[in-house]
């Protein structure tokens, strides 16, 4: 998980090359946010 280092950070989650979610964290050091697992690219 990730804890913000500064106030009001903006976290942007990207899935399949597109923004899937955006969150504002609030105060530094407060809250834990999940770090999504990376998915390996599929060979074509």
C-alpha positions as CSV (number, residue, x, y, z in Angstrom):
1,X,0.0,0.0,0.0
2,X,1.0,3.6,-0.4
3,X,0.8,6.5,2.2
4,X,0.9,10.0,0.8
5,X,4.1,12.1,1.3
6,X,2.5,15.5,0.8
7,X,-1.0,16.9,1.3
8,X,-3.6,16.5,-1.4
9,X,-1.7,14.2,-3.7
10,X,-3.6,13.1,-6.8
11,X,-3.4,9.3,-7.5
12,X,-4.2,8.2,-11.0
13,X,-4.8,4.5,-11.7
14,X,-4.3,3.4,-15.3
15,X,-5.7,0.2,-16.8
16,X,-5.2,-0.9,-20.4
17,X,-3.7,2.5,-21.3
18,X,-6.7,4.5,-19.9
19,X,-7.3,6.3,-16.7
20,X,-9.6,4.0,-14.6
21,X,-9.7,6.0,-11.4
22,X,-8.5,9.2,-9.8
23,X,-8.3,9.9,-6.1
24,X,-7.2,12.9,-3.9
25,X,-5.4,11.7,-0.8
26,X,-6.0,14.4,1.8
27,X,-3.3,15.0,4.5
28,X,0.2,13.6,4.3
29,X,0.8,10.3,6.1
30,X,-3.0,9.7,6.5
31,X,-4.6,6.7,4.8
32,X,-3.3,3.8,2.9
33,X,-4.0,3.3,-0.8
34,X,-3.6,0.0,-2.7
35,X,-1.0,-0.3,-5.3
36,X,-2.4,-2.4,-8.1
37,X,-0.4,-5.4,-9.4
38,X,1.2,-4.9,-12.7
39,X,0.0,-7.1,-15.5
40,X,2.6,-8.3,-18.0
41,X,1.8,-7.4,-21.6
42,X,0.3,-10.2,-23.7
43,X,2.3,-11.4,-26.8
44,X,0.4,-11.2,-30.0
